Amino acid sequence: DHVDLIYCHRPDPHTPIEETVWAMSDIVASGRALYWGTSEWSAQEIRAAWDIAERHHLRKPIVEQPEYNLFTRERVEVEYARLYEDIGLGLTTFSPLASGLLTGKYQQGIPEGSRGDDVEWLRDHLTDPTKLAQVDGFLAIAEDIGCTPSQLALAWTASNTDVSSVIIGARNVTQLAENLQALDVMKAISHDQKAQLDELFA
């Protein structure tokens, strides 16, 4: 009868934010969703939506869905920084494995049948020599911890206290079980290893 959370994916440049806020608030008020959030909105747009909702006593956006991984950090760690405390913004982040680059499977090129093989616009990202060199260092840290690269990437993302949840793209039960072990890896990462990751991906 309803969904828990509905996202407004990407801001519409041709529609006033106020109109979007009214529409999303109406969905929640009607009982068809419990909450609403944004996806890939700028901090300025989120703040504007929140202020409009506050001014008109409407349902406010409570969560943003941005990309967040060791290669893509600016928006979550810098641009949104004021919003977590100011308006209580939560985050449901996507692409923790950087489209598979952090798994290490692209170190020797793009495997046949992989996502990089299927999605042409990803190929430059997955074959970037600088990024591949960073992944080499990342793989060494994962080996030192005793976990898979995927588990380390997920653990790093989830360890950010501003992140409410992390979207995983497990394709089967085996991958799901492996991904969930990232919760244990979060506890196993030392302060020095976190510092190594920050330096490697600075």
N, C-alpha and C positions, 0 to 999 in steps of 0.2 A: 504493500500500500504506500510505502514511502522509502526513500533512501536516507541514510544517515547524513551524508555529506554530498553536496553538489558543487562542482567547480565551474567557474567561468574561465575556460581555457583561452588565453591570450586576450588582451584588451582589444576592443574593436575601435580602430581609429575613426570610424565614421559614425559612432554612436556616443553621445555624451555620457560620461561616467555616471551622472545622476540618473539617467534613464536605466542604465544597467543595474544600479543599486536598487532602484524601485522594483525592477523585474525580479531580481534574485531574492529580495526581501519578501515579495509577494509569494514566491514559491515556498519559502519557509513558513510564512504566516498561514498559508493554505494547508499546511501539514504534509505536503508532498516531499519535503526534506526537513531534516532537523537543523542543519546548519549549511552555510555556504562559504566558499572560499574562492581564491583566485589562483591562476596558474600562469607563470611567466609575466607577471605584472611588475612594473618598476615600483620602487619604494614610494615615489611621488604619487603614482596612481593608486596604490593601496591606501596611502594616507588620505588622499582625496576622497576615496570611496568611504573610508571609515568616518571622516568628518561629515560627509553628506548624510550618512546613516545616523550619526549622532544628532545632527541638526534637525532631522525630520523624524526622529524616534523610530527608525527602521532597524531591521536586523543587520548587524555588522558582519563583514567578512572576518572569519576567525583564523584562517589558515591560508598559506601560500604554498604552491607546489613549484619549486624551482629545481633546475639541474644543480647537483652538488656532488663533486668528487675531488680528488686530489689535483686534477687539472683545472677545474672550474670552481673557484672559491670566492671571487670578488663580490658577487651579489649577496651571497649568504653571510659572509664574514664582515663585509664592509657596508654595502649599500643598505641592507636591511637592519643594521646594528641597532639603531634607535627604536625600531618598531617592536622588538621583543618585549622591552620593558614598558615602552610608552603605551602600546595598545594591546599587549599580550598576544602578539602574533605567534601562531604555531607554524611549523614547517613539515610538509610531507615531501621529501626530496626524491628526485628520480635520477637515473643513470649513475648509480654509485660506482659502477665498473667502467665508466667512461666509454660506453658502447663496446665493452669487451676488451678494450686496450689494456686495462689493469689485470686481466687474467693471465697475460703473458702469451696468449695463443697467436699473437700477430708478430712475435719477435723475429720469425723467419719468413715473413711475408703473409699474404692473405690466403688462408686455407680455403679450398674449394667447398662451397656449400655454407660457409660462415656468413654472418651478417655483413661483414665487409665485402664479401663476394657478391651479395645481393643488393646492397645499397651503395650506389655509385658515389653519392656526395660524402660518404664517410671515409672514403679511401685515403684522402690526403691526411686526415686526422690519424688514421690507423697506420700510416707508413711514414709519419714525420720522424726523421732521424733523432731530433732532440728529445722528443717524447719517448721514443723507443729506448734511448740511453737512460732516461729517468726510470723507465719500467725495469731495466736491468737492475738498477739499485734497489728498486721496490721488491723485486723477486728475491733478492738476497736477504732483505729484512724479513720477508715472510718465511723464508727457509730458516733463518735464525730463530724466529719465534716458534716455528714448528707448525705452521698453518698453511692453508692454501692462499694464493694471491687473492682470490675472490673473498675469502673470509676476512683477510686483512683490510681490503678495500671497504667492505661493509662495516667492519668494526670501527675503522677510522671515521667513517661518515656518521655512524650512530653515536659515537662518543662525543660529538658536539652537543652540548647541553641545550642548544637552541633548536635542535632537530627533534621533532615529535615522533616521526616515523620515517622509515626508508622503504621505498618501493623496490622490490626485487623482481627479476625477470626469469625466475626458475622455469625451465621447460619440462621438468619431470620431477618425480618424488625424490630421486637421488640428489638432484641439484638443490631442491628445497631443504633436505636434511643437512646438506653441506653448508648452505647459506645460514641456517639457523645456528650453527655452531659458532658463528661470528660473535654471538653473545658471550661465549666463553673467552674468545680471543680478546674482546674488549678488556677483560680483567687481566689478561696475560701481558698486554703491551706495557713495557716499562717507560718511564719518563724519558730515558735516553733514546729509546726507539721512536717515540713520538717526535722528539727533537730531530732525529735523523730524517724522518719523513718530511717534516716542515722544511728542513734545509734542502732536501733533495728536490722538493716541488716548489721552492720559493720563486 
